[in-house]
Amino acid sequence: MRKRAALLWLAALRDLMKGVVEPYGEKGVRVVGINVGDSIQTVKQHVAEAAATFPNLLDTKGDFFDKVARDGKMPRTFLLDANGKVLWFDVEYSHAARRDLMVSIKAALGER
């Protein structure tokens, strides 16, 4: 994995733990990470380093990712409701995307 991509992924894992799992986990919000293209050792290392307790799946060849992201852009963040309907998504990882995700989660939960 390229160093910049690895740092972004690690930051995303940490942010999702602190910004989503910890404050919203008890309200039913779940996080699932999907890594594309790395070895299982790399995934385990980053998950442990980020102290991410949510499930992290591995799509080694990117076959499954290609079904939802044909343009190859990563990372992707999706917010789905309990029925699997996509409520929000973004194709980058940035401060603006994190802010919008938090606003969307609160709206989905009926919070202000």
Phi and psi in degrees as GROMACS dihedral restraints (atoms count N, CA, C in turn):
[ dihedral_restraints ]
;  ai    aj    ak    al  type     phi  dphi    fc
    3     4     5     6     1   -64.1    20    10
    4     5     6     7     1   146.8    20    10
    6     7     8     9     1   -58.6    20    10
    7     8     9    10     1   -44.8    20    10
    9    10    11    12     1   -62.4    20    10
   10    11    12    13     1   -44.3    20    10
   12    13    14    15     1   -63.3    20    10
   13    14    15    16     1   -39.0    20    10
   15    16    17    18     1   -64.0    20    10
   16    17    18    19     1   -41.2    20    10
   18    19    20    21     1   -66.0    20    10
   19    20    21    22     1   -39.7    20    10
   21    22    23    24     1   -64.2    20    10
   22    23    24    25     1   -42.8    20    10
   24    25    26    27     1   -64.2    20    10
   25    26    27    28     1   -43.3    20    10
   27    28    29    30     1   -62.0    20    10
   28    29    30    31     1   -43.7    20    10
   30    31    32    33     1   -61.7    20    10
   31    32    33    34     1   -41.1    20    10
   33    34    35    36     1   -64.2    20    10
   34    35    36    37     1   -43.5    20    10
   36    37    38    39     1   -59.5    20    10
   37    38    39    40     1   -45.4    20    10
   39    40    41    42     1   -64.2    20    10
   40    41    42    43     1   -46.0    20    10
   42    43    44    45     1   -64.2    20    10
   43    44    45    46     1   -39.9    20    10
   45    46    47    48     1   -66.4    20    10
   46    47    48    49     1   -35.5    20    10
   48    49    50    51     1   -64.3    20    10
   49    50    51    52     1   -53.5    20    10
   51    52    53    54     1   -76.1    20    10
   52    53    54    55     1   -34.6    20    10
   54    55    56    57     1   -92.6    20    10
   55    56    57    58     1   -21.2    20    10
   57    58    59    60     1  -121.6    20    10
   58    59    60    61     1   -57.8    20    10
   60    61    62    63     1   -61.6    20    10
   61    62    63    64     1   -51.0    20    10
   63    64    65    66     1   -64.5    20    10
   64    65    66    67     1   -48.9    20    10
   66    67    68    69     1   -81.4    20    10
   67    68    69    70     1   -23.9    20    10
   69    70    71    72     1  -118.6    20    10
   70    71    72    73     1    -4.9    20    10
   72    73    74    75     1   -58.2    20    10
   73    74    75    76     1   -41.4    20    10
   75    76    77    78     1   -70.6    20    10
   76    77    78    79     1   -14.6    20    10
   78    79    80    81     1   -94.9    20    10
   79    80    81    82     1     6.8    20    10
   81    82    83    84     1    97.4    20    10
   82    83    84    85     1    -0.1    20    10
   84    85    86    87     1   -77.9    20    10
   85    86    87    88     1   130.7    20    10
   87    88    89    90     1  -120.5    20    10
   88    89    90    91     1   149.0    20    10
   90    91    92    93     1  -120.8    20    10
   91    92    93    94     1   137.1    20    10
   93    94    95    96     1  -132.1    20    10
   94    95    96    97     1   123.7    20    10
   96    97    98    99     1   -95.0    20    10
   97    98    99   100     1   146.2    20    10
   99   100   101   102     1  -131.8    20    10
  100   101   102   103     1   118.3    20    10
  102   103   104   105     1   -96.1    20    10
  103   104   105   106     1   137.5    20    10
  105   106   107   108     1  -114.3    20    10
  106   107   108   109     1   119.9    20    10
  108   109   110   111     1    92.7    20    10
  109   110   111   112     1    -6.1    20    10
  111   112   113   114     1   -96.0    20    10
  112   113   114   115     1   167.6    20    10
  114   115   116   117     1   -78.3    20    10
  115   116   117   118     1   160.0    20    10
  117   118   119   120     1   -63.2    20    10
  118   119   120   121     1   -32.0    20    10
  120   121   122   123     1   -65.2    20    10
  121   122   123   124     1   -42.5    20    10
  123   124   125   126     1   -64.2    20    10
  124   125   126   127     1   -44.1    20    10
  126   127   128   129     1   -61.0    20    10
  127   128   129   130     1   -48.4    20    10
  129   130   131   132     1   -60.1    20    10
  130   131   132   133     1   -40.9    20    10
  132   133   134   135     1   -62.2    20    10
  133   134   135   136     1   -47.0    20    10
  135   136   137   138     1   -69.7    20    10
  136   137   138   139     1   -38.7    20    10
  138   139   140   141     1   -62.5    20    10
  139   140   141   142     1   -43.6    20    10
  141   142   143   144     1   -65.8    20    10
  142   143   144   145     1   -43.7    20    10
  144   145   146   147     1   -62.0    20    10
  145   146   147   148     1   -35.4    20    10
  147   148   149   150     1   -85.2    20    10
  148   149   150   151     1    -7.0    20    10
  150   151   152   153     1    56.0    20    10
  151   152   153   154     1    37.6    20    10
  153   154   155   156     1   -80.5    20    10
  154   155   156   157     1   120.6    20    10
  156   157   158   159     1   -97.6    20    10
  157   158   159   160     1    -5.0    20    10
  159   160   161   162     1   -82.9    20    10
  160   161   162   163     1   158.1    20    10
  162   163   164   165     1   -62.2    20    10
  163   164   165   166     1   138.5    20    10
  165   166   167   168     1  -128.0    20    10
  166   167   168   169     1   116.6    20    10
  168   169   170   171     1   -96.2    20    10
  169   170   171   172     1   162.3    20    10
  171   172   173   174     1  -125.1    20    10
  172   173   174   175     1   121.8    20    10
  174   175   176   177     1  -111.0    20    10
  175   176   177   178     1    79.6    20    10
  177   178   179   180     1   -52.5    20    10
  178   179   180   181     1   -46.1    20    10
  180   181   182   183     1   -96.4    20    10
  181   182   183   184     1    -8.1    20    10
  183   184   185   186     1    81.5    20    10
  184   185   186   187     1    11.7    20    10
  186   187   188   189     1   -61.4    20    10
  187   188   189   190     1   -42.5    20    10
  189   190   191   192     1   -77.0    20    10
  190   191   192   193     1   -37.8    20    10
  192   193   194   195     1   -60.3    20    10
  193   194   195   196     1   -38.5    20    10
  195   196   197   198     1   -59.5    20    10
  196   197   198   199     1   -23.4    20    10
  198   199   200   201     1   -74.1    20    10
  199   200   201   202     1   -23.7    20    10
  201   202   203   204     1  -113.5    20    10
  202   203   204   205     1   -12.9    20    10
  204   205   206   207     1  -141.1    20    10
  205   206   207   208     1    75.8    20    10
  207   208   209   210     1   -66.8    20    10
  208   209   210   211     1   -18.9    20    10
  210   211   212   213     1   -82.9    20    10
  211   212   213   214     1    -7.1    20    10
  213   214   215   216     1    77.3    20    10
  214   215   216   217     1     2.6    20    10
  216   217   218   219     1   -74.2    20    10
  217   218   219   220     1   136.0    20    10
  219   220   221   222     1  -140.4    20    10
  220   221   222   223     1   159.1    20    10
  222   223   224   225     1   -79.4    20    10
  223   224   225   226     1   165.0    20    10
  225   226   227   228     1  -120.9    20    10
  226   227   228   229     1   141.8    20    10
  228   229   230   231     1  -127.5    20    10
  229   230   231   232     1   126.7    20    10
  231   232   233   234     1  -120.4    20    10
  232   233   234   235     1   141.2    20    10
  234   235   236   237     1  -115.2    20    10
  235   236   237   238     1   118.8    20    10
  237   238   239   240     1  -115.8    20    10
  238   239   240   241     1   151.6    20    10
  240   241   242   243     1   -85.8    20    10
  241   242   243   244     1  -177.3    20    10
  243   244   245   246     1   -62.8    20    10
  244   245   246   247     1   -20.4    20    10
  246   247   248   249     1   -95.0    20    10
  247   248   249   250     1     2.0    20    10
  249   250   251   252     1    88.9    20    10
  250   251   252   253     1     6.5    20    10
  252   253   254   255     1   -75.9    20    10
  253   254   255   256     1   132.4    20    10
  255   256   257   258     1   -74.6    20    10
  256   257   258   259     1   120.1    20    10
  258   259   260   261     1   -96.3    20    10
  259   260   261   262     1   -28.3    20    10
  261   262   263   264     1  -162.9    20    10
  262   263   264   265     1   147.9    20    10
  264   265   266   267     1  -155.3    20    10
  265   266   267   268     1   160.0    20    10
  267   268   269   270     1  -144.5    20    10
  268   269   270   271     1   154.7    20    10
  270   271   272   273     1  -111.7    20    10
  271   272   273   274     1    19.5    20    10
  273   274   275   276     1  -141.1    20    10
  274   275   276   277     1   173.8    20    10
  276   277   278   279     1  -126.1    20    10
  277   278   279   280     1   108.2    20    10
  279   280   281   282     1  -149.1    20    10
  280   281   282   283     1   171.6    20    10
  282   283   284   285     1   -60.9    20    10
  283   284   285   286     1   -40.1    20    10
  285   286   287   288     1   -64.4    20    10
  286   287   288   289     1   -41.7    20    10
  288   289   290   291     1   -64.3    20    10
  289   290   291   292     1   -42.4    20    10
  291   292   293   294     1   -61.8    20    10
  292   293   294   295     1   -43.5    20    10
  294   295   296   297     1   -61.8    20    10
  295   296   297   298     1   -46.3    20    10
  297   298   299   300     1   -64.0    20    10
  298   299   300   301     1   -36.2    20    10
  300   301   302   303     1   -63.2    20    10
  301   302   303   304     1   -44.4    20    10
  303   304   305   306     1   -62.9    20    10
  304   305   306   307     1   -41.9    20    10
  306   307   308   309     1   -62.4    20    10
  307   308   309   310     1   -41.3    20    10
  309   310   311   312     1   -68.0    20    10
  310   311   312   313     1   -40.6    20    10
  312   313   314   315     1   -62.3    20    10
  313   314   315   316     1   -46.1    20    10
  315   316   317   318     1   -60.6    20    10
  316   317   318   319     1   -41.2    20    10
  318   319   320   321     1   -64.4    20    10
  319   320   321   322     1   -41.5    20    10
  321   322   323   324     1   -64.8    20    10
  322   323   324   325     1   -31.1    20    10
  324   325   326   327     1   -88.3    20    10
  325   326   327   328     1    -3.4    20    10
  327   328   329   330     1    77.1    20    10
  328   329   330   331     1    23.8    20    10
  330   331   332   333     1   -99.9    20    10
  331   332   333   334     1   164.5    20    10
